[in-house]
Amino acid sequence: MEELAALVARALAEDVGAGDVTSEAVVPASARARARIVQKQQGVLFGLDAAAEAFAQSGAQGVDRLVIEGDRIRALAETAALT
């Protein structure tokens, strides 16, 4: 998992860099959000480990996995919840 963590850190550094100017100007630093990840189409779930790592490195306090990586998932299924 160290390789995944390093890969995600590099991707976030490239994509986010020093931050988003608009978000920093409009959203209070103390703001918190919740989100859910929904699979749009039927298929096999892949990438949840990478998504969870990216959200964790971005400050999510928790990622609740609602399915198992590699499972066949129906369309519009909720696969994870973030806090």
ABEGO torsion letter per residue (X at the ends): XAAAAAAAAAAAAAAAEAEBAAAAAABBAABBBBBBBBBABBEBBBGAAAAAAAAAAAGBABBBBABBBGBBBBBGBBABBBX
